[in-house]
Amino acid sequence: MALHITIEYCAPCHYEPHALELAAKLMKLKLDLASLTLVPKDGRLFEVIVNGKKIHSKAESDEFPQPDVILHAIRALR
C-alpha cells in the first residue's frame, strides 16, 4: 500500500527542524512512499497523518514522535 504521510507542525513555535528531521529519517526507511508533505501551521501542533489517519499528536502525547514509533504505527495500519 502506497503511503501518503503528512507532517503538520507549528511554524511560529519553531518546530520546523523537528519536522525536517523526521521527514529525512522517514525517507531513509524502506517505505512505499507516494507522498511526504510538510505543512506549516500554528497552534503549537505537531501531528503525523498517514493515509488520512492521525497516528501521532504532540498535543496528546506532549512529545515529538520518534521515527521508530511512527514506523510501528505505520505497520499497524497494514
Secondary structure by P-SEA (a helix, b strand, c coil): cccbbbbbbbccccaaaaaaaaaaaaaaccccccbbbbbbbccbbbbbbcccccccccccccccccaaaaaaaaaaac
